[in-house]
Amino acid sequence: MRKQISVLLLLFTAFIASAQSPDPLIREGQRIAAELRTSAPTEETNIRGVLEIRSKKAKISEDVPVIFSVLVANGHWDAVYETGQTSTRGSERLVVRHFEDRPNQYFYAKAPAPTAAVPELKEFISHEADIPLAGSDFWLTDLGMDFLHWPLHRRPRGEMRLGQWCHVLESIYPERPNINKVVSWIDRDSADVGVAGILIAEAYAPGGKQLKEFSLSGSSFKKIKGQWQLEKMTIRNLRTSSTTTLRFDLKSPQSAGATVSSAGN
């Protein structure tokens, strides 16, 4: 509990300092990050998908089934990922609890063996959630877009990426041990269709070396229950030379038989 309080105090102090900054690039960056944090769904969703994990270097080619759900509650919303078991991997469950005005909460559990049950969810905060989901290149914090809650955001000059004019957002958190800077390109027109609009994001480790790249290249969108859903998203780990694509089946958004529980229930 003391650790959680100290992290919240650190973030609160940094937010106040950056909000009062005379630098217009910082003020604009804070505004864009706040808009992305408040881009919350209004209806519940349940979609089947698959994590396609590929690594030529490690000779890995693995497909892990996943069910993605959105649960909307008063004051927050949950993004839930449930991965199915494979011949070598047990099931996993992740709940990312999103808030507009404070950092995410992460609830995660992993079955110890392919045929074992998923244990009770355990809460993680911030960098403690830099954990791969189902052995993929997506960390829990990647799926939670945790960098949007970091203390400092700048907006350098915009440019075009993936054929779209973008705002550039530079998010920085020097104290983080694994990734402490994320540069993201945000589609300027994305607000018109109600999606977060991050087309590409580059993540950097302490020391300035790029560690990951997130991309929506080749993805399409479909409107489901009044919300725009993306077809796929890909993340590359430059350190391990591996790639994971999270691909959704938008043709059958209702996953029959799926049971997803919110953390704490």
Beta strands, then each sheet from edge to edge (+ up, - down):
strand 1: 45-55
strand 2: 60-73
strand 3: 76-83
strand 4: 92-98
strand 5: 105-110
strand 6: 122-124
strand 7: 152-154
strand 8: 159-161
strand 9: 164-172
strand 10: 181-187
strand 11: 198-204
strand 12: 210-215
strand 13: 221-224
strand 14: 227-230
strand 15: 232-237
strand 16: 242-248
sheet 1: 6+ 5- 4+ 3- 2+ 1- 16+ 15- 12+ 11- 10+ 9- 7+
sheet 2: 6+ 5- 4+ 3- 2+ 1- 16+ 15- 12+ 11- 10+ 9- 8+
sheet 3: 13+ 14-
end
